[in-house]
Amino acid sequence: MGFWKSLFSGTDAPSTTSATAPERIAVEGSGDRANSRVFFSTEREIDLYELEELCDAVGWSRRPLRKVKKAIQHSFLVVSMWEQRGMQRRLVGFARATSDHAFNATIWDVVVHPEFQGKGMGKALMRFMIKKLRGEDISNITLFADPQVVNFYRTLGFMPDPEGIKGMFWYPD
């Protein structure tokens, strides 16, 4: 637990760099993953087919890859989470954020492979995202969540409709 504590609090935490600069932070595996390590990256070179497999693993509906590519290209921050075993690497988590580059950012597409859920990896991914956004002086961070994961985001400090603000949506017919 010491690693997590140093990652997200105090002066031992890694320094924050530009939202587009590559950054890797290793997390050693344990138990059945003792020979693996998990790391976060802000590099945008993501195999879209591998991302699609990750989204399939959690039951998300498929989206056109050209639109997914465009969404990633136009995101302010992209974070991927990888498991590395020897020379093999696989995508096990992903999240991205859009922003006005000054005050606001919205987190989108948070996904963690089912094998890594319930082990603190989703929280680590979100804390990494928040830390990177705060490092860019973004003060208002929002996200959209399906009802079944609202409590997960609450544990990270997100709250629904703060101060009675109601979001509004427009969808094409």
C-alpha positions, 0 to 999 in steps of 0.5 A: 500500500505504500506505493499507492500512498506515495503516488497520490499524496505527499512530496514523494509523488511523481512530478506532473508533466504536460498532459501530452508527454509520455509518462509511465508508472510501474505497479508491481503485480501480486498473487496470480500476477506476481510475474507481471507489472502494470503501468500507466502511460499517457502516450496516444499510440494505442492499437484501436483493435486492442482497445475495442477488445478491452471494451468488448470484455466489459460489454460495451457496444462497438463504435466505429474505429475511425470515430474512436481514433478521432476522439482520442486525437482530439482529447486533452488527456489520454491514459492507458493502463498496461499489463506487462509479462516478460516481453508481452504487453496488453491493454487492461485499462483506458480513460480520456478527458476533453478540456477547454485547457483552462478551467474544465475537463470531462472524463470519458470512456473509463474502462478496466478489464474485468480481470483487474476490477475490484483490485484498486486498479480503476481507482488508481487509473482515476486518481492518475487522471485527476492528478494529471488534470489538476497538474494542468491547473484544471479546477472543474472535473466532470464525468458521466457515469452509468448508474451501476458505477455511480458509487465507485465515482463517489468514493473518489470524491465525485458527486451527482448534481452539485449545488442543484445544477442539472445537466441537459442533453440534446440528442438527434431524433 
